[in-house]
Amino acid sequence: MPDIKSNEIDTARFFVIVIYENENDLINSLSVIEKKIQKYDYVSPNIVFHKTALIPVSKANNPMGKIISFPKIYLIKEFSNFALNILKQKNYLLKKKKSHIFLIPGFVNSYQVAAAYKEFKSNRLQIYPNIFCQVELTFESNKCMPGIYTSYEFSENKSLAFFSDVRRLYFSSIQF
């Protein structure tokens, strides 16, 4: 196990994966996130999201995704509230804006990347009623490593590079 400082155990940078079908849905999503969550400071390039992995087949055609990261360092215990807020905004976008989007909240800290989902699976921990957290990636010797249950989209090269960059941003924010 790597040397971990006490402030690294309790803190993380939060992110949200925005999966969308068209540019208008992306623009609506980013606008709502900036107004109702907070401004973001780092965005991934487009990532292809396969229908069978993170989104049900019948829900989206040719979905694309972006991962956006927020600059604030949070306590990990605040993650369930963040996840609830993201899911609330997802519902708002689906109903009010008629967007075809999916939002997946997550966090990055010194040793892992985790994401929250509404569906239970045996490799996910319940963090709130109907919200389950899954470790998608771990960091070993400064390298981002997928696990056996990691979704393809997290282990794609663009995603690995993005999360490595966010981890560096996280470290630069917590340095004393």
N, C-alpha and C positions, 0 to 999 in steps of 0.2 A: 504494500500500500504506500502511495506517495506521501511525503511530508505535507500535512495539511494544517494550516494555521486555524486557530479557533474561529476567526471571523469568516473563514471560507466555508465552514461547515454549515453555518446558519444562513448564509446569504446566497443570492443568485440574481442573474439578469433574466428578465422575462421576455418571451417572444410569442408571436402568434403566426401560425401558418395560414395564409389566405389562399384558398383554392377557388378558382373562378373559371367561368367559361368564356367571358368576353371582357374587353377593356372597361366597359361601363360598370360592370359588376366590381371590377378591381377598384376603380375610382370611387364608387359608392362606399365600398368597404374601407378603403384607406381614409376617406373623409370622416366616416362614422368613428373609426378607431381614434383618429386625432382629436375629434371633438369630445368623445365620451370616455375614452380611456386615457390616453396621453400621446404626446408627440413621440414619434419613433426617430431613431438616429441611424439605423443601418438596415439596408434592404438587400436581399439576395437577388441574383439574376433569376429569370424565369426557370422553373423546374417543371418537367412533365410529370404529372401525377396519374399513375395507372388506375383505372377504375376499380380494379379488384383489390387494391391495397387499402387505401384510407377512405375511399368513398364507395358507397354501394353502386353497382353497375347501372341500375336504372335511374340514378339521380343526376348524372352529368355526362355530357358528351365532350370528349377531348379536353378535359380539365387541365389547366395550367396552375402553377402555384408560385407564390413568393413567400419568403419568410421575412418578417420584420421584427427587429429587436428594439427594445426600449432602453434608454440610457440609465434610468434609475436602478440602483441596487436595492433589492427587496430582501426582507427576511423570508426564508422559505415557508414559514408558517402562514404568510400572507398569500401563498399561491392559490389556495382553494378559493379565496375571495376574488382573486384575479381571474381564475378559470370561470367562476360563476358569472362574472361581469362580461367576459368574452362570449360565453354561451348566450347570455341575454342579448348582446348586440347581434349575434348571429340570428337569433329569432326575429329581432327587429328588422334586420336586412331582408330576411326571407319573406316576412309578412308585409312590411310597409313599402319597401323598395322593390319588391318582386325580383330580387337578385337571386341568381343561382350560385350561391357561394357556400363554402364551408370554412369555419374558423376553428383552428386547433391550437389551444394555448399550451405553452410549455415554458421550461426554464433551463438555463445553462449555469452551472457553477464550476468549481475547479476540477471536479471528477466525473461529471455526468451531464447528459442532456436527457430531459424527461418531458413527456407530453401528457396531457389530460384528455380523456375521452368519456363519452356518456355510456359506452357499452362495456359491460364486464367481460373480461377474459381471464383465464387462470393466471396469467403472468402480470396482471395489473392489481395495484393496491387501491382500495377505496379510501379517498381522502375527504369525501363529503357524500351525502346521499346522492346516488346516481352520477357521481364523478369518480373516475378511476385513473390512476396515474401509472404510467409505464416508463421505465428507463429504456430509452432508445439507443443511446450511445454512451460509451465510457471513454475516459481519457487515460491512456497508458503510455508513459514515457513521452508525453506531449503529443501523442498521436490519437486521433479520433477513431474509436473502434466500434463497429456495429456488433450487436449481440445476436443470439440465435432467433430472437423474436422481433428484431428490428425490421420495420417496414422498409421496403425497397427505397422509398423516397428519402428516407433519412440516410441511407448508405450510399446514395448517388454522389458522385464526386463534387458537384456544386454544393450539395448540402453539407458534406464533410468539411469543405473549405469554409463555408459560411460559419458553421458552428465552431470551427477552430479560431476564426477571426473574432467571433463574439466572446469566446473564452479569453482571448488576449485582451479585448476591451474590458471584460470583467476584471481581470487581474490588474489592469492599469487603473481601474476605479477603486479597488480596495487597498491599494498600496498605501502604507502610512508614510 
